[in-house]
Amino acid sequence: MDDQDQLTTLHLTRLQQLRENTPFPESGGEDSAILRELASIERPLLQTLLQECSCSAGDILFREGDPGNAMYVILAGQVVVIKGSLDAPTVLGYRGPGEIIGEMALLENAPRSASVIAIENLRLLRINHEDFQVLLNNRPGIGRKIMAVLSARLRNTGNALDSSTQTGRQLTQRVSQLYTEKEHLLEVQRIRQETSDLIVHDLRNPLGVIYGVLDVLKMVLPEDVLNANQELLNIAEDARDRMKRLIDSMLDVARMEGGITALNIKPTNLAQLLERVVRFSQLNAHRRQIHLHTTIPHPLPLIALDEAKIERVLANLMDNALKYTPQSGEICISATLEASQVQVSVTDTGPGIPEAERQRIFERFAQVQGDHAARRRGFGLGLAFCKLAIETHGGKIWVEPGSGGVGSRFTFTLPLNSA
Ligand code: ADP
């Protein structure tokens, strides 16, 4: 046997699995023709030609590049024929009982063009190159026939290799196409992002005008007209504030995602901030007969945070709670002080959020599809802003079902030492 060495268990298992999962073409039947010719040789000569030998699963019969000095007939067991390294082999095929391997060595005394590895225990018959030459000289007829069959076998092996190289080339082409498509998509995404940032930025001017006009109206309109139209004014102011929050969120999300985050951190009275947000929501809640509860411990220590951003986080959570809670429902705002952080929750009695959506809704433009989707008025940006803002402060935000599995509870934490 040629230089025989042993395969690692990992490589052996991989080659065995490949055999089970991959339909490799069977050999073309030329082997039985060779065996027939060999069998026609009288016994004494045959016995000097063929030596029986065996090897174990994992043995490498010969490696690509080894000197080719013998051919084998497999009596029992199976081998794999591969080209290339053991880590990324090109499998040319598998051979089993009654099949022949290493036949090229009989045609030419050249190095092995492929490696052959036992993937099961083997029993083999071996024919040396020199002995075969003797056969060619003594029995030119049999020798010619065996040569014809061997060269047909060589052609088949060549074809198998060609088609595997072609598949490799097609795969490489596809991978490079996918890379180009990915680059293109990233470019389109970048342009879209820049355009939307520009539009959002420009929306701030007309919004500034609306702010100014509403304030002027409140100053110049006679008091009785103002009182008679207070409800309309409230609606307009409410819509204006929501639009401002949306625009600010879009700009902030883009900035924070781009890593440009300028937090204006100051020691802040979180209890006052919570009460202010609740006060702003009172009117809206009252209109829809929603009960607002607060559980805020006093005193809360001053916490270092960006007041405007955390106020917007709370306003977004309150806005959503009001949007999704049915008439006569309840919203509870609570804060708890822990050793190293403060935890704030907004709990509602709305439809709740399906478990599968609880992480996704914090992504940009994510909205829950379903029966309450018709009520939505936003763009799926509010929670994306909340997540980015809270995480920039070093905290966490998540959603879970409310008490007794009813509604949603949005909770965020802020570290007490975030300054
Ligand atoms: P939107 O502006 O669409 O409300 P958000 O980012 O604030 O965007 O919320 C994303 C989605 O999460 C909403 O469209 C809604 O489907 C769901 N959602 C948010 N808050 C609640 C809530 N309190 N109850 C039920 N669903 C909610």
Residues whose N, C-alpha, C, O or C-beta is under 5 A from the ligand:
A	BS01	ADP	N320 A321 Y324 G350 G352 I361 A366 Q367 V368 R376 G378 F379 G380 L381 G382 L383 A384 S408
